[in-house]
Amino acid sequence: MQRIDRLRERLPRLNVRHFLVSHLPHIRYLTGYAGDEGHLIVSSDRAIFLCDFRFRDQAGLEISQCEIVTHPENIFAVLPKLGLKGAVGVEADHLSAAALDGLRKTLPDCAFVMTNLVVEAIASVKEPEEIEHIRQAIAISERAFSEVLDLVTEGVTERDLAIELSYRQMKYGAEKDAFDLIIASGPRGALPHGCTTDKRIESGELIVFDWGCRKHGYPSDITRMVVIGAMTDRQKRIYQIVRDAQQMALDAVKEGVEVAELDRIARDYITRRGFGAEFGHPLGHGLGLDVHSFPRVSQQTNYKLPADTVMTIEPGIYIPGWGGVRIEEDVRVTSNGADILTTLPREIIEIG
């Protein structure tokens, strides 16, 4: 079944006649369109893609299942001509208040229904081609990282390493970085998403490498730990706690398991070891055209994992003034357990 058809068959359950897709990664998932502007309307009997003149030809090349309608500046100029009536589902997480106000003024005969996680739920189960794209992105990222390790020396800056890592990902076939690469050393490792800076790396500091790239739009997302010199006893102890917690969660991954249970397993173990307050983010997230996609692997998510979901498992401990430890794997869910797509060793990497 075509992806648009999978969305179309959900319309009766949503009690809507039409569905407006405004989130570009969702439009790419449903149609293959990779441009920077556009909207998609899916109805029971038609699908309409709307874009401005800049993307008309690109849409014609990349989209085969939709009527293509261009507009001079924004969709409000052409929406009244489409004959839409009745209830229209919209993506509440991806539609601004201003856009919703414009829709209501432009389409007075339509009622707009806020929806959540409609396309996300469809896209969370990956097709074989999607999984292969993620594997390719992982292979590129791992190759690039293995080379950059040779450049990790005392005095090099975090930014220098990030630039080299990004360059090598492009060199080996990536379209672009999957996100702003994170290289955080020493006390800065306590920032789970600390931006890369001009800080110079010192001997003995833990270094968090969180990086990834895109291939055919699909991302890798990996975290590994590096240290220049020998680890201290405290570093070893905290690293082992994180690794053990991750392994316990990985061992529990399988089709049908609740994501909240995976988070609980890792979090309870870290808490028993005295660091529960230092693990403040969810255990992981789905991985798709959005790097952080559905499902959110947290205790607040009541969702049983279908087979072929791809997600991250990434527990961490973050201690202000000291640093942080995080290890992250990309995982495919199967009926028999976790198919771990990342292949780098999980031991901490000691340089020199």
C-alpha positions in Angstrom: 0.0 0.0 0.0 1.3 3.5 -0.9 2.1 5.7 2.1 -0.5 8.3 1.1 -3.1 5.5 1.1 -2.1 4.5 4.7 -2.9 8.1 5.7 -6.1 8.2 3.6 -7.5 5.1 5.4 -7.1 6.8 8.7 -9.4 9.7 7.8 -12.7 8.1 8.9 -11.2 7.3 12.3 -10.2 10.9 12.6 -13.7 12.0 11.6 -12.2 14.3 8.9 -12.7 14.5 5.1 -9.3 16.0 4.4 -5.9 16.1 6.1 -3.4 18.9 5.8 0.2 17.9 6.2 2.4 20.9 7.0 5.6 19.3 8.4 8.1 19.0 5.6 9.7 15.7 6.8 6.2 14.2 6.8 5.6 15.5 3.3 8.8 13.9 2.2 7.9 10.6 3.8 4.5 10.5 2.1 5.5 11.8 -1.4 9.3 11.8 -1.8 9.4 15.6 -2.1 12.6 17.0 -0.5 12.2 20.7 -1.0 12.1 23.5 1.6 8.5 24.7 1.1 5.2 23.0 0.5 1.9 21.6 1.9 0.0 18.4 1.2 -3.7 17.9 1.3 -4.9 14.3 1.4 -8.6 13.5 0.8 -10.5 10.3 0.1 -10.4 10.8 -3.6 -7.5 13.1 -4.3 -4.1 14.3 -3.0 -2.9 17.9 -3.7 0.6 19.2 -3.2 0.9 23.0 -3.0 4.2 24.9 -3.4 5.4 28.2 -4.7 7.0 28.7 -8.1 10.6 28.0 -6.8 9.7 24.3 -6.2 7.3 23.6 -9.0 9.8 21.7 -11.2 11.3 19.9 -8.3 7.9 18.7 -7.2 7.2 17.5 -10.7 10.3 15.4 -10.7 9.9 14.0 -7.2 6.1 13.5 -6.8 4.0 11.1 -8.8 0.8 10.6 -6.8 -0.5 14.1 -6.4 -1.9 17.0 -8.3 0.6 19.9 -8.1 -0.8 23.4 -7.5 1.5 26.4 -7.3 0.8 29.6 -5.5 2.4 33.1 -5.8 3.3 33.5 -2.2 1.4 31.3 0.3 -1.3 28.7 0.2 -4.1 31.0 1.3 -4.2 32.5 -2.3 -5.2 29.2 -3.8 -7.0 27.2 -1.1 -10.4 28.7 -1.9 -10.2 27.3 -5.4 -9.8 23.7 -4.2 -13.4 23.2 -3.2 -12.6 21.9 0.3 -15.6 21.5 2.7 -16.1 19.7 5.9 -13.6 18.7 8.6 -9.9 19.1 7.9 -7.4 17.4 10.1 -4.2 19.4 10.8 -0.9 18.6 12.5 -1.3 20.4 15.8 2.4 20.0 16.7 3.5 21.6 13.4 1.0 24.4 12.7 1.4 27.9 14.0 -1.4 29.9 15.5 -1.0 32.4 12.7 -1.3 29.7 10.0 -4.4 28.2 11.7 -6.0 31.6 11.8 -5.3 32.1 8.1 -6.9 28.7 7.3 -10.0 29.5 9.2 -10.4 32.9 7.4 -9.6 31.4 4.0 -11.8 28.3 4.3 -14.9 29.3 6.3 -16.8 26.2 5.2 -14.3 24.0 6.9 -13.8 22.9 10.5 -10.3 22.3 11.6 -9.5 19.3 13.8 -6.3 19.2 15.8 -4.5 15.9 15.5 -1.3 14.4 17.0 1.0 11.6 15.9 -1.0 10.6 12.8 1.8 10.6 10.2 4.3 9.9 12.9 2.6 6.6 13.8 2.6 5.5 10.1 6.2 6.4 9.6 7.5 4.8 12.9 7.4 1.3 11.3 10.2 1.3 8.8 10.2 -0.3 5.4 13.3 -2.4 4.3 14.6 0.5 2.1 14.4 3.0 5.0 16.3 0.7 7.3 19.0 0.3 4.6 19.3 4.1 4.3 19.8 4.3 8.1 22.4 1.5 7.9 24.2 3.5 5.2 24.2 6.7 7.3 25.6 4.7 10.3 28.4 3.2 8.2 29.4 6.7 7.0 29.3 8.2 10.5 31.3 5.3 12.0 34.0 5.5 9.3 34.4 9.2 9.7 34.6 8.9 13.5 37.2 6.2 13.3 39.4 8.6 11.3 38.8 11.6 13.5 40.1 9.6 16.6 43.6 10.0 15.2 43.2 13.8 15.6 42.2 13.7 19.2 45.2 15.2 21.1 45.6 17.5 24.0 45.1 21.1 23.0 42.8 20.4 20.0 39.5 22.3 20.1 36.1 20.8 20.2 35.2 22.8 17.1 38.3 21.5 15.1 37.2 18.0 15.8 33.6 18.7 14.8 34.7 20.3 11.5 36.8 17.3 10.7 34.1 14.9 11.6 31.5 16.8 9.4 34.0 17.0 6.5 34.6 13.3 6.6 31.0 12.4 6.7 30.4 14.5 3.5 33.5 12.9 2.0 32.2 9.4 2.4 28.8 10.1 0.9 26.6 11.9 3.5 24.2 14.6 2.3 24.7 16.6 5.4 25.1 16.3 9.2 22.0 14.9 10.8 22.1 17.7 13.4 24.6 20.1 14.9 27.4 17.8 16.0 28.1 17.7 19.8 31.6 17.4 21.0 31.7 18.3 24.7 34.8 17.8 26.9 35.4 17.9 30.6 32.8 19.8 32.6 30.9 20.7 29.4 30.0 17.0 29.1 27.4 17.7 31.8 25.4 19.5 29.2 23.4 16.8 27.4 23.1 18.9 24.3 25.9 21.3 24.8 27.0 23.0 21.6 30.5 22.5 20.3 32.8 25.4 21.3 36.4 26.6 20.9 37.3 25.0 24.2 40.7 23.1 24.1 40.6 19.5 25.2 42.8 18.6 28.2 44.4 15.3 29.1 42.2 13.2 31.4 38.9 14.8 30.4 36.0 12.7 29.3 34.8 13.8 25.8 31.3 13.2 24.6 31.0 12.7 20.8 27.4 12.8 19.6 27.2 12.9 15.9 25.4 11.6 12.8 24.7 12.2 9.1 22.0 11.8 6.6 21.8 9.4 3.6 18.7 9.6 1.4 17.3 11.8 4.1 17.6 9.2 6.8 19.9 9.9 9.8 22.4 8.1 12.0 22.6 9.2 15.6 25.5 7.9 17.7 27.2 8.8 21.0 30.6 7.5 22.1 33.0 8.5 24.9 36.7 9.3 24.5 39.4 10.2 27.0 43.0 11.3 26.5 45.1 9.2 28.9 44.0 6.7 31.4 40.6 6.9 33.0 40.2 7.6 36.7 38.4 5.2 39.0 35.4 7.5 39.2 35.2 7.8 35.4 35.4 4.0 35.1 32.6 3.5 37.7 30.2 6.0 36.2 30.9 4.8 32.6 30.2 1.2 33.7 26.9 2.2 35.3 25.7 3.8 32.0 26.9 0.9 29.9 25.2 -1.6 32.2 22.0 0.4 32.1 22.1 0.5 28.4 22.7 -3.2 28.0 19.8 -4.0 30.3 17.5 -1.9 28.2 18.9 -3.4 24.9 18.3 -6.9 26.3 14.6 -6.0 26.9 13.9 -4.5 23.4 11.5 -6.7 21.4 8.3 -6.4 19.5 5.4 -5.6 21.9 7.3 -4.2 24.8 6.2 -0.9 26.2 8.7 1.9 25.7 7.9 3.1 29.2 9.2 -0.2 30.5 12.5 0.2 28.6 13.0 3.6 30.2 12.1 2.3 33.6 14.6 -0.6 33.4 17.6 1.7 32.6 16.4 4.5 34.9 15.8 2.2 37.9 19.3 0.7 37.6 21.0 4.2 37.4 18.9 5.3 40.4 19.9 2.3 42.4 23.5 3.2 41.8 22.9 6.7 43.2 22.7 8.8 40.0 18.9 8.9 39.3 18.8 12.7 39.6 21.7 13.0 37.1 19.7 11.1 34.3 17.2 13.7 33.4 16.2 12.9 29.8 14.2 10.1 28.2 16.1 6.9 27.3 15.8 7.5 23.6 13.7 8.4 20.6 12.5 7.1 17.3 14.8 7.6 14.3 13.4 8.6 10.9 13.3 11.6 8.6 13.0 13.6 11.8 16.0 12.7 13.9 13.9 12.9 17.0 10.8 11.1 15.9 8.0 9.0 17.3 8.1 7.1 19.6 9.7 9.0 22.5 11.2 6.3 24.7 10.2 7.7 28.1 8.2 6.7 31.1 5.4 9.1 29.9 4.9 7.2 26.6 2.5 4.2 26.7 3.2 2.6 23.4 4.0 -1.0 22.5 6.8 -1.3 20.0 5.9 -2.8 16.6 8.6 -4.7 14.7 10.8 -2.6 12.4 10.6 0.4 14.6 14.0 2.1 14.6 15.0 4.1 17.7 17.9 5.1 19.9 18.8 3.8 23.3 21.0 6.4 25.1 21.1 6.6 28.9 23.4 9.1 30.5 24.7 10.6 33.7 25.5 14.3 33.9 27.3 15.8 36.9 27.7 19.6 36.9 31.3 20.7 37.3 32.6 17.2 36.5 31.3 16.1 33.2 29.0 13.5 31.6 28.7 10.1 30.2 26.3 9.0 27.4 26.4 5.9 25.1 23.9 5.7 22.2 23.0 2.9 19.9 20.6 2.9 16.9 18.3 -0.1 17.2 15.8 -1.9 15.0 13.0 -3.7 16.9 12.4 -7.4 15.9 10.2 -10.2 17.3 13.4 -11.8 18.6 14.9 -8.7 20.3 17.1 -5.8 19.3 18.9 -5.6 16.0 21.7 -3.2 16.9 22.5 -1.2 13.8 25.5 0.6 15.2 28.7 -1.4 15.1 31.3 0.6 17.0 32.6 -1.0 20.2 30.9 0.4 23.3 34.1 0.5 25.4 35.3 4.0 26.2 38.2 4.9 23.9 41.4 5.8 25.6 43.8 7.9 23.5 47.5 7.7 24.2 
